[in-house]
Each structure stands twice: as structure tokens, then as C-alpha cells.
Amino acid sequence: MLTGSMGVAALIASRDLFASSRALAATAPPAAPAARHFFVYGIPGPAPGPNSSVQAALPPALQQPAPVAPVQVAAQLAALPVQSPDQATLALATVAQGSAGATLTLTLIDAVSAAARSRGVLPLPGVPADASITVTPVFSADSTVVALVLAITLPSNARTITKVNPLTGGTVALPGATWTSYHALAYFDLSAASFSGPFDLADRPSLALSTAAADSSDLYLWTLKEPAAVRSGKGDPGSAPVPQLTVYPLGSGTARLATAASSEWPTGGEPVVPLAAGGIARLVRGRDVEVYSASTGGLTQVTLGSLAIASAKPGAVSMRARPDGTVLVADPAIGRAVVADPADSFREVSVISFPAPALPIGGPAGKIAQSADGGVVYVLGGAGAGGLSAYTVATGALTASYSDGEQYSGVYVLPSGTVLAVRTASPRLAFFGASLAPIGTADTDLNVTAVF
């Protein structure tokens, strides 16, 4: 919902921001790593229309914290930003459309300076100005390539449709059209700072929604044929469309593998993780892990029993890789997180139980975070107390908590180790040490959707 309008990116260079970065680099010891900015994504509010933006700031120091003031980096984005696996780069995509066709611009932001490190412009010939274009950027596992999945929806058969107002009985004339979607691929090579593509996948008509992931060599893409275009009838369930997994070598528009996936439709919102043990894991229904073979596309499925709990409300389920090759799967709506081992048929290594928060779904997306070494997880406090809590992964024991009565809506661990919590009231950003001791707050005019 936050794709924003299809305008050209507005990249803003702040002298204060870059001056502070240079001063930090000048005063830091030679062996110390440069401090990385964090990035806040959302929509300014109130706003007359979609205007998704990204702001950047340096996190406060644990000792003698300095004021934090986020500075705008980009606006009018056409896709959710994507952070590279090494956390060094943020990819921002924008789309401009006109009578001569469409143009996609990819800008890569360096996390140390918060400045653009490179930019690529990709013409999309033959795409009319009234088309809808959705962009899904995906970093390769080694952070060297950004794959872009383009869902292009074209209108045709423009006509006027007459509808009856059920309240008044009168008729209303409305514009109508037939919309047909297809997908295309493009790739941006970071070392060469150049695009390849676009490659038309010739999958008309398909649902615009898709799910994508990448390892260091391939792009994995789940798509579904448009159900309305597939002939079906009573007593013929086999005619219903089946989602397809297609695997493309990075940089190519020719698939090396295509196979039927599970019956779960791709939405772009289900978590997908490349596994250290090999293969790709896709989480569906909040508890079932589908594991696809990277070589054959073969599917096996495992149900995480500790997450198979009914809930009266939905939660923002998540699945994240951990430094030791295991994965952390969490459902805040039931107050449960599981560490599972993909190398051992997703055996549950540990289970962390916590009170369900008041805001288990909705923006921001981060409802649970883990420390850099994976030893601690941070969650939103329970619906009654609010605040934040920290649990040791190995034992599931509560190790720290903080509450001032505030109901936080999101929690993240920044590369510096600082814990960032998002609030619904001003100031919207609150910072904590690893033990959840408060170290400061900052404000932003964005309705925060994600933090990177």
C-alpha cells in the first residue's frame, strides 16, 4: 500500500548530515569501523496522497548519547526499500511514466555516509503511461546483485459500465477496463553499476502479486496464472491454477527450472529465506515451512508444532536466518518464537514464549528482533504492561524488560547494537541499550512502516 506515486526520486544531500559523518570518521580510531546510519521508511502524515519517504540518522552512542535528527534521503518511492544482507547498502526504486514509455531508477544508498553510491536507469519500452507498475527489489545473498521483479498491468477494452445504486435505484455510469498483468525481470550489478534486462517472462495473464528470494546464484520466483483466465467448472478441481516456482540464474531471463509449487498463493508478504544448509524456505499459514530444493525444486513441508496455536487476531509472522544457520520463526499474536534447525528437518531447538503485544500486526513490520550474535531476542511488551522485553534464546528466559506504560508498535536492533523501538505518539523513535536501559528519543514526521 506504500508504493507511492510513480514520480522521479528526490534525493536530498544534507550538508549537516555529511559533515557529521566526516567529523565522526575524522575522530574515530583508525581501527574502529565507521558508524552506520539507520533508515526509517514511511509516509509523512498528514499528507494529501501517497508520498513514501526514507529518512536517515546515526544512532545515539551508548555513552554520552547525542541528539538524533533524521534527515530525508529520498521520496516518491515505487517499492519498499531493501537492505543488502551485509547491511551496507539500501536499495531504493522509483518509476517515472510518460507518453514515451516508463523508466525505472534504482539508487543504492551507502549506510556509512547515507549518500548515493551508485544509480542505474532502466528504460521500459512499450509500457504505456496508464499502465500500473509494481517493483519488487531482491538482493542476492552475497550483496553483489539486485534483482528486480516487475509486475506490469495493462488496461484494455476501455468502456463505460452502468451500475445500479441499491439505495436510490438510480443508475451510475462508471469507466471500466480489462486489466492484464505480466512479469519482467531486470538485474543491477553493483560492481559494474549497470543494468541487464528487462526480460519479459511472457506469463500473461498472471496475478500481479508474486513472491521472490535470491541466493548467491539464482532468483526464485513464485507466480500464479490469473484464475479468471483459467477455464474451470464444477467437479473439476484440477483446472484451478497452481502456483509455479521458477528459478532464474542471476542476470538471466531464461529459467533453468520451473515446477509446480504448493497450493498457497504467493502474496509477496510471506517470509522467504535462503538456507545455509541449501534450499529455500517459505513460511505459509504462520506455522508451515515449505522447503524447496535449489537443484530440483522438490518440495517438503514441516509444521512447527509450537506455532500451531489458534489466535483470535492475526500477527505479523516472520522468519529470519540466524548466524549459526538456524532460523527464527515468530508469531507475535500468540506470543511465541521458535528457533528451528533446517539441517535437522526443522527440529525445534528452542521455544520462547512471551505475552502477546497490543499491536501484533500493522506497521512497523518489525515485531521481534534479535541481537547480532543471535543470543537474545527483543519483543514488544505485553498488552497490559507495554514496553519491551528481552529473552535469552538458548533458555527462553526473560533477561531484561522496560516499561513506561507506552505501547510500542515495532522493535529493531541496529547494526550498532542499539535497540530501536517505534511509538505511535511523538517522539516516535526510542533508543535503548542491550539491557533495555533508555538512552534517548528522536522524532520523525513519518508514519513508520519499516526500519533498516
C-alpha positions, 0 to 999 in steps of 0.5 A: 500500500506504500508504493507511492506515486510513480514520480522521479526520486528526490534525493536530498544531500544534507550538508549537516548530515555529511559533515557529521559523518566526516567529523565522526570518521575524522575522530574515530580510531583508525581501527574502529569501523565507521558508524552506520546510519539507520533508515526509517521508511514511511509516509509523512502524515498528514499528507494529501496522497501517497508520498513514501519517504526514507529518512536517515540518522546515526544512532545515539552512542551508548555513552554520552548519547547525542541528539538524533535528527533524521534527515530525508534521503529520498521520496516518491518511492515505487517499492519498499526499500531493501537492505543488502544482507551485509547491511551496507547498502539500501536499495531504493526504486522509483518509476517515472511514466510518460507518453514515451514509455516508463523508466525505472531508477534504482539508487543504492544508498551507502549506510556509512555516509547515507549518500548515493553510491551508485544509480542505474536507469532502466528504460521500459519500452512499450509500457504505456503511461496508464499502465500500473507498475509494481517493483519488487527489489531482491538482493542476492545473498552475497550483496553483489546483485539486485534483482528486480521483479516487475509486475506490469498491468495493462488496461484494455477494452476501455468502456463505460459500465452502468451500475445500479445504486441499491439505495436510490435505484438510480443508475451510475455510469462508471469507466471500466477496463480489462486489466492484464498483468505480466512479469519482467525481470531486470538485474543491477550489478553493483560492481559494474553499476549497470543494468541487464534486462528487462526480460519479459517472462511472457506469463500473461495473464498472471496475478500481479502479486508474486513472491521472490528470494535470491541466493548467491546464484539464482532468483526464485520466483513464485507466480500464479496464472490469473484464475479468471483466465483459467477455464474451470467448472464444477467437479473439476478441481484440477483446472484451478491454477497452481502456483509455479516456482521458477528459478532464474540464474542471476542476470538471466531471463531464461529459467533453468527450472520451473515446477509446480509449487504448493497450493498457497498463493504467493502474496509477496508478504510471506517470509522467504529465506535462503538456507545455509544448509541449501534450499529455500524456505517459505513460511505459509499459514504462520506455522508451515515451512515449505522447503524447496530444493535449489537443484530440483525444486522438490518440495517438503513441508514441516509444521512447527508444532509450537506455532500451531496455536489458534489466535483470535487476531492475526500477527505479523509472522516472520522468519529470519536466518540466524548466524549459526544457520538456524532460523527464527520463526515468530508469531507475535499474536500468540506470543511465541518464537521458535528457533528451528534447525533446517539441517535437522528437518526443522527440529525445534531447538528452542521455544520462547514464549512471551505475552502477546503485544497490543499491536501484533500486526500493522506497521512497523513490520518489525515485531521481534528482533534479535541481537547480532550474535543471535543470543537474545531476542527483543519483543514488544511488551505485553498488552497490559504492561507495554514496553519491551522485553528481552529473552535469552534464546538458548533458555527462553528466559526473560533477561531484561524488560522496560516499561513506561506504560507506552505501547510500542508498535515495532522493535529493531536492533541496529547494526550498532547494537542499539535497540530501536523501538517505534511509538505511535505518539511523538517522539516516535523513535526510542533508543535503548541499550542491550539491557533495555536501559533508555538512552534517548528519543528522536522524532520523525514526521513519518508514519513508520512502516519499516526500519533498516 
